[in-house]
Amino acid sequence: MRIFTGKEKLSTTPSGREILLGFIGGSLSILVLLCLGAWSGHLFIMAPFGASCVLLYAASQSPLAQPRNIIFGHLISAAIGLCFLKWFGASYLSIAFSVGAAIACMQYFRCIHPPAGANPLVILLSAPHVTYDWSFLLFPVALGACVLVGIAYLLHHLKAKHQWPLYGLGLWRSKMDQ
């Protein structure tokens, strides 16, 4: 029953500025994705992006909230969801194994992003009502994730208290890493 006693140390209360950044960042990010979708006629948003905004603006110093994790985490897990849908259809086992495979692949490629773990669920659970093709990886997954990262970069650099990102995409080693 220790979990209910309240003797654990809670995280510090965020400042008013940090709360305002969370409000503005989350609202602006989702609004921009919705407007881009309406303007372009392409889908730019999906439900897990809301959870990505929580990490981007309320836990930006976490490794889970870095550009590599957000972009590649969403891409990898959505690709796995599409593969499972195309190869096995939407069944209890394919839904369960697609989430497990997404987690394992994000771990292997060092781009864990918990909101992206929902991508296979979104794809396989909505498959009876939505026709998915490989373009889903571009719209909304890749471009939506890149827009989220771009907006977060801009907002975090307006008199930022903390440096963000802590690291970028990590596609190749920099001279500083060698």
C-alpha positions as CSV (number, residue, x, y, z in Angstrom):
1,M,0.0,0.0,0.0
2,R,3.0,2.3,0.0
3,I,2.0,3.6,-3.4
4,F,-0.9,5.4,-1.7
5,T,0.9,6.9,1.2
6,G,2.3,9.9,-0.5
7,K,5.7,9.7,1.0
8,E,7.5,9.7,-2.4
9,K,9.1,12.8,-3.7
10,L,7.1,14.4,-6.4
11,S,8.7,16.4,-9.3
12,T,9.1,20.1,-8.7
13,T,6.2,22.3,-9.5
14,P,6.8,23.9,-12.9
15,S,7.1,27.7,-13.1
16,G,4.3,29.8,-14.6
17,R,6.5,30.3,-17.7
18,E,6.9,26.5,-18.2
19,I,3.2,26.0,-17.8
20,L,2.6,28.8,-20.3
21,L,5.1,27.2,-22.7
22,G,3.2,23.9,-22.4
23,F,-0.1,25.5,-23.1
24,I,1.1,27.6,-26.0
25,G,3.4,24.9,-27.5
26,G,0.7,22.2,-27.4
27,S,-2.0,24.4,-28.7
28,L,0.1,25.9,-31.5
29,S,1.5,22.6,-32.6
30,I,-1.9,21.0,-33.0
31,L,-3.4,24.1,-34.6
32,V,-0.6,24.2,-37.1
33,L,-1.0,20.5,-38.0
34,L,-4.8,21.0,-38.4
35,C,-4.3,24.1,-40.6
36,L,-1.7,22.4,-42.7
37,G,-4.0,19.5,-43.3
38,A,-6.9,21.8,-44.2
39,W,-4.7,23.9,-46.5
40,S,-3.0,21.0,-48.3
41,G,-5.7,18.4,-48.4
42,H,-3.4,15.9,-46.7
43,L,-3.7,14.5,-43.3
44,F,-1.0,16.0,-40.9
45,I,-2.3,14.9,-37.6
46,M,-2.9,11.7,-35.7
47,A,-3.9,11.1,-32.0
48,P,-0.4,10.1,-30.8
49,F,0.9,13.6,-31.7
50,G,-1.0,15.0,-28.7
51,A,1.1,12.8,-26.4
52,S,4.2,13.8,-28.3
53,C,3.4,17.5,-27.5
54,V,3.2,16.6,-23.8
55,L,6.8,15.3,-23.9
56,L,8.0,18.2,-26.2
57,Y,6.7,20.9,-23.8
58,A,6.4,19.4,-20.4
59,A,9.4,17.0,-20.4
60,S,11.6,18.5,-23.1
61,Q,14.8,17.4,-21.4
62,S,13.9,13.8,-21.5
63,P,15.7,11.6,-24.1
64,L,12.1,10.5,-25.1
65,A,11.4,14.1,-26.3
66,Q,14.4,14.5,-28.7
67,P,14.0,14.9,-32.4
68,R,15.5,11.5,-33.2
69,N,13.1,9.8,-30.9
70,I,10.0,11.7,-32.1
71,I,10.6,11.4,-35.8
72,F,12.1,8.0,-36.1
73,G,10.0,6.5,-33.3
74,H,6.8,7.6,-35.1
75,L,8.1,6.4,-38.5
76,I,9.3,3.0,-37.3
77,S,6.2,2.2,-35.3
78,A,3.8,3.4,-38.0
79,A,5.7,1.3,-40.6
80,I,5.4,-1.7,-38.3
81,G,1.7,-1.1,-37.9
82,L,1.3,-0.9,-41.7
83,C,3.3,-4.1,-42.2
84,F,1.3,-6.0,-39.7
85,L,-1.9,-4.8,-41.3
86,K,-0.9,-5.7,-44.8
87,W,0.7,-9.1,-43.9
88,F,-1.6,-10.3,-41.1
89,G,-4.7,-8.2,-41.1
90,A,-6.3,-6.7,-37.9
91,S,-6.6,-9.5,-35.3
92,Y,-6.0,-9.6,-31.6
93,L,-2.6,-11.2,-32.1
94,S,-1.5,-8.9,-34.9
95,I,-2.5,-5.9,-32.9
96,A,-0.7,-7.1,-29.8
97,F,2.5,-8.3,-31.6
98,S,2.6,-5.1,-33.7
99,V,2.9,-3.0,-30.5
100,G,5.5,-5.4,-29.1
101,A,7.5,-5.2,-32.4
102,A,7.3,-1.4,-32.4
103,I,8.7,-1.3,-28.9
104,A,11.5,-3.7,-29.8
105,C,12.5,-1.8,-32.9
106,M,12.4,1.6,-31.2
107,Q,14.7,0.1,-28.6
108,Y,17.1,-1.5,-31.2
109,F,17.3,1.8,-33.2
110,R,17.7,3.9,-30.1
111,C,14.6,6.1,-30.8
112,I,12.1,5.2,-28.0
113,H,9.2,7.5,-28.0
114,P,6.2,6.3,-25.9
115,P,3.5,8.1,-27.9
116,A,4.7,6.3,-31.0
117,G,3.9,3.0,-29.4
118,A,0.2,3.9,-30.1
119,N,0.7,4.1,-33.8
120,P,0.2,0.4,-34.5
121,L,-2.9,0.5,-32.3
122,V,-4.3,3.5,-34.3
123,I,-3.6,1.8,-37.6
124,L,-4.9,-1.7,-36.8
125,L,-7.9,-0.6,-34.7
126,S,-9.1,1.9,-37.3
127,A,-8.4,-0.3,-40.3
128,P,-12.0,-1.4,-40.7
129,H,-12.9,2.2,-41.2
130,V,-9.8,3.7,-42.9
131,T,-8.0,2.5,-46.0
132,Y,-4.2,2.7,-45.3
133,D,-1.5,2.7,-47.8
134,W,2.2,3.4,-47.6
135,S,1.7,7.2,-48.1
136,F,0.5,7.2,-44.5
137,L,4.2,7.2,-43.5
138,L,4.6,10.5,-45.3
139,F,1.2,12.1,-44.4
140,P,0.8,12.4,-41.5
141,V,3.6,10.5,-39.8
142,A,6.9,11.9,-41.2
143,L,5.8,15.4,-42.1
144,G,3.6,15.7,-39.0
145,A,6.5,14.6,-36.7
146,C,8.9,17.0,-38.5
147,V,6.4,19.9,-38.0
148,L,6.1,19.1,-34.3
149,V,9.9,19.1,-33.9
150,G,10.2,22.4,-35.9
151,I,7.7,24.2,-33.8
152,A,9.2,22.9,-30.6
153,Y,12.6,24.1,-31.8
154,L,11.3,27.6,-32.5
155,L,9.5,27.9,-29.2
156,H,12.3,26.4,-27.1
157,H,14.7,29.0,-28.6
158,L,12.6,32.0,-27.6
159,K,14.6,32.9,-24.5
160,A,14.8,29.3,-23.5
161,K,15.7,28.3,-20.0
162,H,17.0,24.9,-21.2
163,Q,18.8,23.9,-24.3
164,W,16.6,21.9,-26.7
165,P,17.3,19.6,-28.4
166,L,19.8,17.7,-26.3
167,Y,20.8,15.9,-29.5
168,G,19.5,15.8,-33.1
169,L,18.8,13.0,-35.4
170,G,22.1,11.3,-34.9
171,L,22.4,10.1,-38.5
172,W,26.2,10.2,-38.5
173,R,28.8,10.9,-35.9
174,S,30.1,14.5,-35.6
175,K,33.7,15.4,-35.2
176,M,32.9,16.2,-31.5
177,D,31.8,12.6,-30.9
178,Q,35.0,11.1,-32.2
